Structure formats: structure tokens, C-alpha cells
Amino acid sequence: MDISLDFSLIGPPSQNLRELLDEFQDRHNIKINLLSMTWENAWPNLLTHALYGKGADVSHIGSTWGSSLVAMNALREFKPQEIEALGGPQAFIPSAWESAGMVGVDGIWSLPWSSFAFLILYRRDILQSNGVEPATAFETPAAFKQTVEKLKQACVASPLLLPSGAPFLDRIHIAASWMWKAGGYYISPDGKQAGLNLPRTYTGLLSFFELYRLLSPEDTNLDYDTCLQHFQQGKAAIVIADCSYPYTLAHGTAAPNVVENLGVHSLPGIPVVSGDNLIIWRSVQQESTREKAAIALVQFLVGREAQERFCQTGEQFPVRLDAMDAIRCCSPEVNEALRTAFLQGQAHKPFRLWSRIEFQLGRAFDDITADILNQPEIPVDTILNTHLLQLQEHLELILA
């Protein structure tokens, strides 16, 4: 090989990705050295690289992380001609493309690589046998709540599973669908103001957090993975899961009646679309051959061919509009739910302090959930209002 590149990847590479990287190496005569990270240690490793300039040439990051690295002046900016070679911004899902830049700063600093969203998974047979029409059961936040209430009144053992027994950062992303539907926001689009004191933000979040009072007592101390396991075993009617989970159910050890009766719907309101991006570190510019090789690798992985092939396993999903038709997860219903989520959803705005804000929101939402479940005598609206007022003050100090 003429040159080698270090590519840091979060999580183990799929067989699909290994094959693509092998093809890239053969085509370009560039050796790819994979550096493995976990989701637990990825962010500290990336921060260390940003501070000291030592590490990979190209890195896989969470889509919301780029703005913080831009603020540290650690990334190489993508040039307009490099983006046009991929079809330009218009080639990408709009919500995915938003993560490529940073609010208030010109330039593109990362490229979307894969899309991610949460979906509602439900048992069609349980809904229908209890008089709930699946086609309209989850169209709006109000319809979602009414569906769970009807199943609970019918004495369905576990009408809904939501993670509640451990820290769960993704709760803020799931709840955002309800909040955005009501017109609220965590932080204003320009990244300058917190919006937790807005009536519409409160209304949207209240409609989400009220769902926790509808959980069965035995389901109030479950983490995310346990929720999925219970649904897979046929113990629940509804669960909110990541977009790759239908594929896991269809190709795993799920109870046969779960697979046969699986229904899928996008989140009510406006789903959050996140995912993974690729960055090139600023330090690569010290050597022009490595810089060109890094650009070639990113363009290959974000190009249409690789994007379409990602979709064939149902474990990774595209960021390109011209690859959307290649989604082949489990069934036409699942494919359509994924398309709806990706095309109608939106992303969190990539402003400089988002990583810090995200952490504070996640911790506060864990506390809200715990209080709702542990203090059943206090109305949900009282608990939520108390926490949001405190959180608003805290975020205002951070933004100031």
C-alpha cells in the first residue's frame, strides 16, 4: 500500500463495512487501520485528540458532537468542491445535513454518514383485540396516550414500556418529538436562549411525561435494554426502540407471535433524526498525501454506492436522498416508517454548547422521571414545572 490512514470507529465494524473498506483499499491502494472505540469512551478519546492533535486521521462521531470539536479548532473544513463532488447539500436528507455545520459559523466541518431515529413498535394483535385501530393509534401525542390508556383499562399486563430504571440520555431525544409537535424547543434555533419556560415547551413535555404514570408497577424500574428484551419475549404491547431493532427482531430470537404481529410507526409529532458523521482532523493537513487519502475515504463512505449497500442489512441507514429507496429492513411497513421518520424529522441545532446542554437535559429528565414514579401523590404537571423552572435558570447561566 502506498499510504495508510488511521480511522477511528465507534463500536465493532459490521461485515458490510469491512467489505467496503477492503474494496476502498484495493481501489485506492490505501491501507486503512481501524482504531476501535466504544460509545462509553469515544467522547473522551475525541476530546484528547482535539486537545493534543494526536490520534486518527478520520473519525466516526455522533452527529451532535461536531460543533463542540469545531469550537476547539480541531477539524479540517470540507471545501465546496469536495461537497459538490458528492452532489452538494441537496443530495442529503435535510435533517442529516444540518449536523454538518455549526450555528453561527460558516463552513462544513463533518459529513453525515448514517441516519438514526426512534420508532414505535407495537403488537398489532393486542391492539386489535382490545378495540384499538393500529392505523390511527399513534398519529398524534393525544392518540398515543389514548391508545395506552385503553390498553391499561383492558388490563393488558404491560401496555407500554419506557426506560425508567437507569440514566437514559436518549429520553430527551424521544421527548423532543412531543415537544416539537407543540411548537416548543430546548434551545432557540440561534443557540442563544433556553425555551423551557415557554408554555408550548411545557405543554409538549407534559404530554410525554404523563405516559410514565401509565406504566404498570412492574415496569417502572427497567432500563432500555430490558424494555427491548421484554417486548421481544412477548411481554408487552408497545415499546419505543431504535430504528435497527425491527431487523434485530426479525433475525434474532424473538417470540414467533411478536414477529408475526409486529407493527411499526414513526414517533408522533416530529421525530428527532440523529446518527453518525465523519470528520477529518486538522492535523492531517500537515501531509498533503494523507489529506487527499482522508478526503477520498470520507467521500467513498458517504457516496451513493456505499450508502445503498449500508441499507441492505437493516442495521445502518442512509443520509442520502438517492439511497432512500434502497432501504430494505424487514417489511414494507418498517421501510415506510423509516422513510417517514428520516424525511419528516428534524435534528437538534449544532451550536457550540450543545454537548454540555445535552448532558444537563439528560440528567434533569432522569430526575423528572424518578420523581414522577416515586411520588405518585404529586401531579405530573407540578413535578415537571418545578424541574423545568430550575433547569431554565441553569441553562440560562450556561448560555450566558
QUINORMO-V256208 format. One line per field, one symbol per residue. phi: phi as a letter, one per 20 degrees, with the letter a starting at -180 (. if undefined). psi: psi as a letter, one per 20 degrees, with the letter a starting at -180 (. if undefined). burial: b if it has 16 or more other C-alpha atoms within 10 Angstrom, else e. A space follows every 50 residues. Layout:
phi=???
psi=???
burial=???
//
This chain:
phi=.fbccececenffffgfgffffffgffdlcedeedecdffdffgffffff fdmcqfeccecffeegfffffelddeffegfffffeomgfedggfffgff dbgncfoddbdfcbdbbecedbegfffffdmdegfdfcfcgffgffffff fffemfgcfbdcfbebgbffgffffgfffffenebfcfgemdcedfeegf fgfffffffffffeffgfdebdefffgfffffenebebbdcffefgffff dddfggffffdfdcbfffndfedcqccdcdfgffffcfffffffffffff feffgffffgffemdccfdeffdffefcecbgffgfffgfffedebdffe dgeggffgffffffffffffffeecffeggfffffffffffgffffffff
psi=phqqqpoppprqprhggggghgggghgilppoopppqrhhigghghgggh hikpbrgqqprqhjhghhhghjliqpppqghhghijirhiiqpghghhih bppipqrpirpqgqqprqqpprohhgghikkpohhjhkhrhghgghgggg hghjkpgnhqpppijrpnhihhhghhggghhijrqgqqhijipqkijphh gggghghghhhhiiqqhijjlprghhghggghjkjqhqqprriihhgggh jckqphhgghjpqpqrqqcoqppbbqrpqpqhhhiiohhhghhggggghg hirgghghhhiiijiqqriphiihiipnfgrhggghhgggghhirrrqpm rhjgggggggggghhggggghghimiipqhhgggggghgghggghhggh.
burial=eeebbbbbbbeeeeebbeebbeebbeeeebbbebeebeeeebbeebeebb eebebbbbbbbbbbbbbbbbeeebbbbbeeeeeeebeebebbbbbbbbbb bbbeeeebbbbbbbbbbbbbbbbbbbbeeeebebeebbebbeebbebbbb bbeeebbbbbbbbbbebebebbbbbbbbbbbbbbbbbeeebebbbbbeeb bbbbbbbbbbbbebbbeebbebbbebbbebbbebbbbbbbbebbbbbbbb eeebeeebbeebbbbbbbbbbbbbbbbbbbbbbbbeeeebbebbebbbbb bbbbebbbbbbebbbbbbbbbbbbebbbbbeeebbbbbbbbbbbbbbbbb bbbbbebbeebbebbbebbbbbbeeeeeebbebbbebbeebbeebeeeee
//
